[in-house]
Amino acid sequence: MGQLDTPTAKRQLAKDPSETVLLTKKRLKEKLVKLEEEVKRLKAIEMQVLASPDQQLSLTDPDCRSMATSGRGSGMVAYNVQSAVDTEHHLIVAHEVTNVGTDRSQLAHMGQAAKAALHTDNLDARC
């Protein structure tokens, strides 16, 4: 689209003031139609958010959830990955990917998974 094809340029080039008014009305009607379509789209998304158990919705990956970060008032949509490593051999012996925003309750579960993978009753867990 060239610069002379824009709605603003067409209004400025109009010789008759009534033509300018008609062009403006047409443009405003087009904008209203687009806005109404956007409102419908957003209302559909709102219904999906309200239907979700945690009232979160990721448009790119439905399983992702909002995760807190160390910055004040910041966060990111992501996964929470936990892993247990055998420090002697430097190998991952257990891992889990969750969409729970905090990992406070994950240590005991990962410890049990590591004990099972290493076939041991004693485990030294460090965060």
Beta strands, then each sheet from edge to edge (+ up, - down):
strand 1: 65-68
strand 2: 75-78
strand 3: 80-86
strand 4: 91-98
sheet 1: 1+ 2-
sheet 2: 3+ 4-
end
